[in-house]
Amino acid sequence: GLEDQLLAMVVMQERPDLEEQRSAIIVGIAQMKQELKEIQERILYKLSVSEGSPLDDLEFIIMLEASKIKSDDIKTKVEAAEITQIDIDNTRSQYIPVANRGQILFFCLADLSNIDPMYQYSLEWFIKIFVSSMADTEKSEDLSQRVKTINDYFTFSLYSNVCRSLFEKHKLHFAFLMCIRILMDAKQIDPHEWHHFLAGGDPVTDLGLMI
């Protein structure tokens, strides 16, 4: 959930036009589908109260023809909007690494309370640093380079700001935690090996693995 929220913030900061268009499309599709449902309900209601053959009811035939035209128009617009939304989502997905780095580092912050209960950081404070990292970095036409620039700047900026409130002995601990989490996300550290490093191994299990 946090990653989705951060992704929306990234796209709003980097491509506000894209995020606004996406929001408008989502609302538009919902409204058109609701309108289509109402058309179908009107037809069913007319059928249920109609006396005799519906084919003899000129008003019903005219309404049915108008409803068919309107229904086809709505379906065409919905299909076009859904295709556009797919294109927008594909562009948004390129910013996922930024949102992913954000959620990784936020939970690193949350873990600091296990070291000392006084280490408490709000999501609001975190988001301010997250957003400013995009505003303060140099823009680039190369999206992959832009993503890397934001991630590097944000990681260092967050570390620098957090270290102002840490005891000296905990600064290296925090840096180590950040590095480990980033490397684990990149699949460069095996979670089982990490757990073994933290907790030690079970001699019986280790012997079984050796065999």
N, C-alpha and C positions, 0 to 999 in steps of 0.2 A: 504493500500500500504506500509506503514512504517513497519507494522508487518511482511509482506512478505520479505522485504529487511533485516530486523533484523534476521529473521529466517535463511535466506541464509548465513548471517555472522556467526551465531551460529554454523550451521552445518559445514561450512568451517573451523571454528576454532576447533570444537570438533571432527568432522569426515570428514576431507578433502577428504579422499578416496571416501566417499559416495557422496559428492557434485560433485566431478569430474566425477564419474561414472554416476550420474544423468544427468549432462550436456552433456556427450558423448552420452547417450541413446537418449536424446531429439533431438540432432543433427542427430544421426543415423536414428531415426524413420522418421524424416522429409525428409532426403535424400532418404530413401528407398521408401517412399510414392511418392516422386517426380519421382523416377525412374519407379515406377509402372505406374504412369500417362503417362510418356513418351512412355512406351511400348504400352499402350492402344491407344495413339494418332498415333503411327506408324502403328498399325493394321488398324485403321479407315482410315488413309490416303491411305494405300495400297488398301483397299477396294474401296475407292472413285475413284482412278485412274485406277483400274484394268479393262481390257476389256474382256468381255466374262465371263465365269464362273470361280470364284476363285478356284474351285476344280481342274481346268485344269492347274493352275499356280503352278508348282512344287516349284518354289522359294518362293512363298507366303505360301505354305503348310509347308515348312521347317522352315520359319520364324515364322509361327504361333505355331508350335510345340515347337520351342526354346523359344518363348515368354511365352508359357504356363508353361514350366519348370521353367523359370526365375521368372515368376509371383508367382508361388506356393512357390518357395524358399523365395522370399521377404515377402510374407504373413506370412510364418512360422516364419521368423526372427522378423517381426514386432510384432507378437503375443507374442513371447518369451521376446522381449524387453519391451513390455507393462506390462507383468507380473512382470518382474524384477523392473520396475519403480514403480509399486504398492508397492512392498516390501520396496523399498527405501523410498517412500513417507510415509509409515507406521512408519518407523524408524525416519524420519525427524519430523513427527507429535509429537513425544515424547518431542521434544525440543520447541514446541510451547509456553509452559508457560514462557520460558525465553524471547522469542520475545514479548510475550504479556505484560510481566512486563516492558520490555523496552519501548514499545509504550505508556503505561500508564504514566510512569515517564517522558517521553519526553514532553507529553502534560501538565504535571504538571509544567514543566519548562516554557513552552510557556505561561501558565497562569500568571506567575510571572510578566510579563510585564503589566498586569492590575493593579498590586499593585504599580509598579514604572516603567516608561518607560525605565529606564537605565538597568533594568534586562533583558538583551538579551543574549541568549546562542545559539551558532551555532550547527547544526546537526553534523558537523565534530568533534567538541570538545566533544559532547555527545557520539559519536561512539567510540572515543578513550577510554573513561572510560568504555564503554560497553564491548569492546573487551578485554581490560586489566583485567576486572573482571573475564574473563574466563582463561586468561593466569596466573593470580596470585593466583588462588584458587586450592585447593588440588583435584586431580583427584579421581574418585571413579568408581568402576565396577557397582555399583548400580545406574542406570540412574536416578531414581526418587530422590535419595539422591544428586546426582550431580546437578540436576536441582535446588533443594532447596538451595544448597550451593552457586551456582552462583547467584540466585535471592537475597539471604540474603546479600551476599557480595556486589553485584552491588548496591542494594538499599542503603546500608550504605555508600558505597564509593561515590555515586552520592550526597547524602545528605551532606557528609563532604566537598566535593569539592565545592558544590554550596554555602554552608554556609560561606565560606571564602569571598564571594562577597556580602553577605546580611547584611543589618543593623540588629542589635541585635533584634529589635522588630519584624522583619519579619522571623526570624529563626523558631520560634514556629509555625508561620502561615504556613510556607512551610512544616514542619513536619506533621502538622494537615492535610494539603491538600493531601500529599502523602498517609497518612493512610486512609483517606476517600476514595480516588480513588481505592486503593487496596481492601478495604473492599466492596466497591460497585461492583467491578469486581467479587469478591467472593460471591456476592449475600447476603452479610451479612447486607447491608444497602439498604433500599428501596429508589429508586430514587425520588419517590413522597414525602416521608417523609423528604428526604434531601432538596428538593426544599421548602417544608413547613418550615423547619428549617431556610433556608436562607432568604426567602421572606415573611414568615408569611402566614396565611391562610385568605381566603375570608370568612367572617362571615356567609354569606348565604350558601356557599358551605359546610362549617363545620357543620352548623345546619342541612342541608340535610343529611350529612353523619351520624350524630348522630341519626336522625330519622330512 
